[in-house]
Amino acid sequence: MDHSLKNLLAGTTVLALRGDSDRAVTCLVTDSRRVVPGALFFAIEGTRVNGADYIEEAVGRGAVAVVSARAPSKFTNVAWAQVLDVRVAMAEVARRFYRSPDDALFLTGVTGTNGKTTVSMMTQFLLNAPDAPCGLIGTVRYEIGQRTLPSYKTTPESVDLFALFDQMREAGCQSCAMEVSSHALVQSRVHGVRFDAVAFTNLTQDHLDYHESLENYFNAKARLFTGESGYQAHVAVINIDDPYGRVLVERLPAGVETVTYGFSASASLRAVNVVLSPGGSQCEVEWAGGRARLTLNLPGRYNILNALCALGLAQAAGRDLALLVPRLAHFTGVPGRMEKIEAGQPYQVLVDYAHTDDALSHALTMLRDVCAGRLLVVFGCGGNRDRAKRPRMTAAVQRWADFAWATADNPRKEPLAQIFDDMRTGVTAPTRIRFVDDRRRAIALALEAAQPGDCVLIAGKGHETYQEFADTVVPFDDRQVARELLMWRHRAAANPK
């Protein structure tokens, strides 16, 4: 295929074009530091960094072409295209460059505030087959056939996304389950992606630092279902128990096949006769013309909803629900999502990614139902993010936990004192919460306080293996820290001085 700039831009609205647009393009790049000779550089104007400021560096490193929103400038030794929207143009060019790899995959996209990771990994589990692997793109990792890559964004930039699709096609994948974030939808990272089925899990307050209002946040999610992202999916799987899910159903264009799920009697895929336990959950799954027993090794009603969503996506791929429902009994879970930490202690320790008030409420109410003793919680709020949710998170913890240690999450460039001040406005029972700057110390205090039958939840970071402080990222894994502290306590108890 001819990868000249002229051909790659065919079908894309170009405002101005200068230079030799017949030169071959060898790769697509958004970071000037990654430019190699032959690269096409997209100068993205972001909220914190303006790619236009790095055009000269990109050209100096060997870029043969530039796409930007500004008019072509002084550089005459490279081809230069001015477009109305760099991100839209980038997605269209990436799809052409990689020869439409999404056409070769049954693509499912999952969006919503909570549950995206669990649903996408359950969907991959249901669609995976030895002779037809299912790829995965999400918060925890990317999976390409037999290869696993660390995730750096829930939803990558379009140039990276189409490159992953291309690698999946080459690896023999027949399908892909992926998470789609609201940021990705606003920033056109999935523009033009040919999703076959898309799913909506729920919507609660989050990311208002970026979207500014809950309405804007919802409208961003809705783009995946209305065709505003550049392509109309054939099937929409929607949580009808969620009020925003009911609104979304009304917004769907004509011709979209709708699968609703939930506990509601009006859901086309619903759970009844629910039985919850500390080790998991059971229910009957009903759909038109069928019924099967669902057993999950994951606790909580919300995980039943996650399972229903994944089942709806797998059904859209033509799979038999009667065979799929029993298969979920073998799904072992998601890293950092209610992950149990076992070191012989006489109480439960769990690590979870819950980082919104809604997610915390769901996690804590579930644990409250199955915890024989006290419910102890370690949690924090991220810096340089939605400040409005901090008191709501604190209030949720105060409502359900017997005692909590508020601590650092990822402070980033925001003073921890400011984060704590915001959190304190949600305190309703001052005697049942303690603010501790150091996260490791907070976890240690919770484990020291735990008694037989208690439950300790370490919330907020889940699978993450780092902490962000200003311009520094340091290794920190809640799961590893908890195991180390539990082992130290075990040795200390076995060898008293």
Secondary structure, DSSP 8 states (H G I E B T S, - for coil): ---BHHHHTTTS-EEEEES-TTSB--EEESSGGG--TTEEEE--B-SS-BGGGGHHHHHHTT-SEEEESS---S--SSEEEEES-HHHHHHHHHHHHTT-GGGGSEEEEEESSSSHHHHHHHHHHHH-BTTB-EEEESSSEEEETTEEEE-SSSS--HHHHHHHHHHHHHTT--EEEEE--HHHHHTTTTTT---SEEEE----S--HHHHSSHHHHHHHHHHHHHSTTSS--SEEEEETTSHHHHHHHHH--TT-EEEEEESSTT-SEEEEEEEEETTEEEEEEEETTEEEEEEESS-SHHHHHHHHHHHHHHHHTT--HHHHHHHGGG----TTSSEE--SS-SSEEEEE---SHHHHHHHHHHHHHH-SS-EEEEEEE-TTS-TTHHHHHHHHHHHH-SEEEEEES--BTS-HHHHHHHHHTT-S-GGGEEE-S-HHHHHHHHHHH--TT-EEEEES-TT--EEEETTEEEE--HHHHHHHHHHHHHHHHHS--
